[in-house]
Amino acid sequence: GLPAYNISGALPEVHFRHAPYLFHRMGFLKAELIAQVLRTGRHVLVSDSDVVWVKSPLALLETLREGGATIGASTDCLDLSADRDKSPRASSPFMCGHSPGNR
């Protein structure tokens, strides 16, 4: 019952990081989605998994939440069980990026 933007069919249902044109398309679709949300009059804060914050954003996020902001999170891992397992490992499971302990 939550409102959502549906971009089903815009990208293949297979892992596509190996194909730069598809990875770039994903970036375009993310930017287009942000633009659509901005056009509704809402504000948007986007932070990717490889962003470095100069200090913890938790206080900011809490202030935004208390002010009525909707906060959502997502992951680069497309495998639910692998995403739940945060054990350090030498490399990411298939279709998962930025797992803890990756070398």
C-alpha positions in Angstrom: 0.0 0.0 0.0 3.0 2.4 -0.2 3.2 4.8 -3.1 6.0 3.7 -5.4 7.6 4.6 -8.7 7.6 1.6 -11.0 10.4 1.3 -13.5 9.8 -2.4 -14.2 11.0 -3.4 -17.6 13.4 -0.5 -17.9 16.4 -2.8 -17.3 16.9 -6.5 -17.8 16.2 -8.9 -14.9 19.8 -10.2 -15.0 23.0 -8.9 -13.5 24.1 -6.0 -15.7 27.2 -4.4 -14.1 29.3 -6.1 -16.8 27.6 -4.0 -19.5 28.5 -0.3 -19.2 25.6 0.9 -21.3 23.1 -0.8 -19.0 24.9 0.4 -15.8 24.8 3.9 -17.3 21.1 3.5 -18.1 20.5 2.6 -14.4 22.2 5.8 -13.4 20.0 7.8 -15.8 16.9 6.1 -14.5 17.9 7.0 -10.9 18.4 10.6 -11.9 15.1 10.7 -13.8 13.4 9.3 -10.7 14.9 12.0 -8.5 13.8 14.6 -11.0 10.2 13.2 -10.9 10.1 13.4 -7.1 11.5 16.9 -7.2 8.7 18.0 -9.6 6.2 16.9 -7.0 7.5 19.6 -4.7 9.3 17.2 -2.3 13.0 17.5 -1.4 15.4 14.6 -2.0 18.6 13.4 -0.3 20.4 10.6 -2.1 23.5 8.9 -0.8 25.0 5.9 -2.5 26.8 3.0 -0.8 30.2 4.3 -1.8 29.7 7.9 -0.5 31.9 9.0 2.4 30.1 11.3 5.0 32.5 13.6 6.9 30.5 12.9 10.0 27.7 10.5 10.9 24.4 11.5 9.1 22.3 9.9 11.8 21.4 13.1 13.6 20.4 14.7 10.3 18.3 11.7 9.3 16.6 11.7 12.7 15.8 15.4 12.3 14.4 14.8 8.9 12.3 11.9 10.1 10.9 13.9 13.0 10.0 16.6 10.5 7.9 14.1 8.5 10.4 12.9 6.0 10.0 9.5 4.4 13.3 7.7 4.6 14.0 4.6 2.4 17.0 2.4 2.1 18.2 0.0 -0.6 21.1 -2.2 -1.3 23.4 -3.1 -4.2 22.9 -6.8 -3.3 20.3 -8.5 -5.4 20.4 -11.8 -3.3 18.3 -11.6 -0.2 20.1 -14.3 1.9 23.5 -12.9 0.9 22.4 -9.4 1.8 21.2 -10.5 5.3 24.6 -12.1 5.9 27.0 -9.3 6.9 29.9 -11.6 7.7 33.3 -10.3 6.4 34.3 -12.2 3.3 37.1 -12.1 0.7 34.7 -11.1 -2.1 31.1 -10.2 -2.7 28.5 -12.9 -3.4 27.3 -13.0 -7.0 25.1 -10.0 -7.7 26.1 -8.2 -4.5 28.3 -5.1 -4.2 30.1 -3.6 -1.3 29.9 -6.5 1.2 31.7 -5.9 4.5 35.3 -7.1 4.5 35.7 -7.3 0.7 39.3 -7.3 -0.4 
